[in-house]
Amino acid sequence: MDFLASPKIELLTNSNYRIWSMKIEALLDSRDLFDDIINNPKPTKVGDAFNEWTKKNKQALGIIILSLSSDQAIPYKGIKNTQEIWNAIKLRYEGEAEDKYLNLILELTRLKRNMMKTLKGLPPEPELQTSPIMLKSESGEETPAQVPSAYFSLQQPKCPSTFSGDGSEDAQRWLKEYKRIA
């Protein structure tokens, strides 16, 4: 199989790990590399099995490294075991995605509680305290990033008027109002 005939797979980013890993796994699996290299350990005995594993490891390693940007590939320079790189990428990007997901769930839960408290006339909960994002300046000094605040305004939902269908009603206006509320 010609490696250059590989399908184009987008580079890994901070937000596309799940789809990237699914595509890379499918590509490796289509070439009988995934189970042999990612799921099975390196053979310990030198011989035909070891030589076959080494060849498949190089192919899988090439596919994975070429799907990373230059900055992303640098931490894995010198690692020659595809399984190690695969697990390191998974730990780095899947962990970040899970952390972001959990933080979003917590923030949405807090916002929902605050909305309900505001509707009942109670004071809202304080904002979640998270560690600030630090930016490194050219001089090497770290400063917290300025994150704009988000403001929410709560409005009571307006019930659409009832449409009876007589000639004096504007059907388009009613439909537009109904879609806005729904």
Buried (B, 14 or more C-beta within 10 A) or exposed (E): EEEEEBEEBEEBEEEBBEEBBEBBBEBBEEBEBBEBBBEEEBBEEEEEEEEEBEEBBBBBBEBBBEBBEEEBBEEBEEEEBBBEBBEEBEEBBEEEBEEEEEEEEEBEEBBEEBEEEEEEEEEEEEEEEEEEEEEEEEEEEEEEEEEEEEEEEEEEEEEBEEBEEEEEEEEEEBEEBEEEEE
